[in-house]
Amino acid sequence: MAWMYADEDAAEGANEGEGAYEGESTASESESGWPDVPGDTAFTIKVPEADPLVRAGFPAHVTVLYPFLHESRIDTVTDRELTGLFAGHDAFTLTFE
């Protein structure tokens, strides 16, 4: 599974750790009725403050949209368009209480 991040700093490391998902069992997804399709991507927002609490092998995050786009549909043009789209919006503060 590939990941798309909503901020540029996270996007720089977005492909790091992708290999952790290769060959990963999808039993939990199947049991929940949501199959994990090879090539799926997720639009997520990293929550680095929560990284010490996560033991899943990938950064702490909030999933905004899954599935997002199949990785075959994400190219340089798509990346540039998404970057422009997100750059046109102000940053926001996410708080969990």
N, C-alpha and C positions, 0 to 999 in steps of 0.2 A: 504494500500500500504506500503510495506517495502522499506527502503532506503539503498543503499550501498554507502559508502563514499570512496574517493580515498586516504584519509590520515588516519593514525592510530589514531590520537587524535579524529577525527570525528567518526571513527568506534566505539570507546568506548561508545559513546552516541547514536549510530545509532538506537537503539530500543526505546530510550526515545521518547515519543510523538507519537509512532506508533498508539496508540489508537485514536488519533485525526482524523485519516482517516477512522476509522470504522464507517459505516453508513453514510458517507459523500455522499451527492448527486453527481451524475455523470452527471447532466444535461449539464454542460459546456463541458465536454468531448464528450457527445453524439452530441451536437450541432456542435462541431468542427469536428466531424467525427472520433474522436479517442477515442474509448471506454476504460473505466478504468475497467480492469478485476481483480476481487478479487485475491490476491496472487501475483500480478505483483510487481516487484521491479524496482527501478531506480538507475542507476549509476550516482552519483552526486558529485560535489565538493563544500564543504561548503565555504561561503564567509562571515565570521563572521563580517567583517567591515561593511557589509550592513544590518546586523540584525536590527539595529534601524529603518531602512527604510521599513522593511517588517512587514505586519500585518496579514499574512496568517496563523499564528499559528504553523509554523514550521520554522526551520532555513533558512536564506537566502542561496541560492545555485545556481549553474549552473548545469543544467541537461546535462550530457554527452551522455547518452544513455537511452532511455525509449521506450518500455519495455526492461529490462535487462534480468534477469532470473526469472522464477516463483519461489516463495519462497520455494516450495517443492523440488527444485533442489539445494538449498543452504544448505550444511551441513558443518561439521567441516573440512572435506577434501577440499571442494570447497573454504571455507574461507581461509584455509592455502595456497592453490594454488594461489588464488587471491592476498593474502598478499605478497607471494613470487614474483609474477609477478610485482606488483606495486613497491616493494622494489628494484627491479632490474633497476629502472629508476630514474633519477635525478628529484628532485623537480623543479618546474618551477614557475615563477611569472606570475600571471594573472592580467592584467591591463585593466580597462575600462576608456575610456576618453570621 
